[in-house]
Amino acid sequence: MRYANKAVLVTGAGHGIGRAIARHLAREGARVAIVEIDDDRGLETAKLIAEDGGGAHFVHADITNVDAVEAAFAEVIARFGGLDMLVNNAAYSGPGDYAQMRADKWVHEIDINLNGTYHCTAAAVAHMQEKRAGVIVNLSSVNGLRYFGNPAYSAAKAAIINLTQSIASEYGKYGIRCNAVCPGSVRTDAVSWQQRLKRDPKVFEKLARWYPLGRVADPEDVARAVAFLGSDDASYITGVALPVDGGLTAGMNVMIEELVLE
């Protein structure tokens, strides 16, 4: 129960990785605020947490809207009596490579992934700075460390790593820690994965060969990493970008094996 009596806000917690994070933290004792643009999914996560015996509160908000973010954080802080941890999870990745990218698509992805993270971080830091304590965990990606496609998403995720470092550097003196996790492929119910599975039911098996651990991650793999970085177990860790990728960025093992065979 590392999060007993802790107030945590998770964005994009209506499904996938965000839902896993919210449920995991609630199981460790946190009161979890679910900030989500999809009301049905957000309320469903809150219901699942309640059924598990945890405490959750749903707040509708579009994280690209500054006024909506500030209102959401004010509501959560008033309800919980404060905010101990923010998990910037909400994200969006559109299809296509750079040649197919249009300006409006670029702006849309940057707005959700990067600007949304900034808006929520600004709202959290204002409160945490005043009480001189707090933790922020950002969801970046292996796409922020290497290029694996999706140019706008990758650019935003790389920027989130630098934002993580800037917050850690500037606000450490206020007792605020900020870290990022960088997942690889994660088996979720996201529309993009469902579309890939329709085209190829064995897509996860094919992807697994690129990962030294031999499998694609489950959302709970990421949730455990977030829970660690947000806990007192990581009290002297700040400004890091932790790959949660089964060894993907450690080396291209498939390529190495093929070169050896050649």
Steps between C-alpha positions, in 0.01 A plus 500: 500500500764750390229749403283492811331840542666633183302702247591413141375637169534288184416645160358281225411231754192380316670202339828324424813608683328786682230271641764249612695776675190638673389157622851404613548818702153463652586144607802648679276735693482814286192711449499533124361781288429387146525788253362384168328649195296181444235504773384141458849357521604727785194409705560132426852524643364671811244222535766229467710666770197523729425131439859424602435686826692813406415868482466681167351819361434570133548844348427578137766719337670565169867535592567719195274767655681701768181619672362145511824369650512767769136436589559124518800537728316747724213249534733212583704699752184623671352150515816321616644784708813513289695323230801278563564355155422569137526237229502657153375202301252638245634462147407461136684355202371539147587278204744582224864585445660842457423513129129457577498748787287814458536815707165456672585142601838611630345777712231265633746237619741753651209670676379184672831331574726793585286806570252297702785369713627854546159638603449227761855532629462876541179454698657234722825686560316811617343298782800279577737796515285663766501191723863420407437138408370297209574249229440511125537197276477562126423237241755537223583211266784312337399721206646787701833316523521355149293535185247219457250686278223752571703821458278748687442259788872424515595868501255569782621205705862611458402849616329351806832352609661843486200653680544233768863601545415870517236449769732273700781754476301815574258372764710254697566776753127498576498129573347412163626195311429445130579187301389336177436144394559397140294194406547299184207318341223435752212261448195725554147546370600810302327545165833494317585159644153365425540608138842333480359181652225492237762523226729249667383296805862404570635855517602472867680172438691660213590804710618284789805381305646851513490507880783323686252387768297333226162659557301818455424684825170495683366829643577376850872489413488875448277558803754332730778725371287811552411386851868455583609840369215673680566331833740573783703202378624740228539801730847586364417442134403797287549608140532149359343346189453134586453261206231242576555319174612143559849595382398642161723808522789301647576348162353366176541133583315376191730701274806375686392138466431542131839662444669215685312246295602684184 
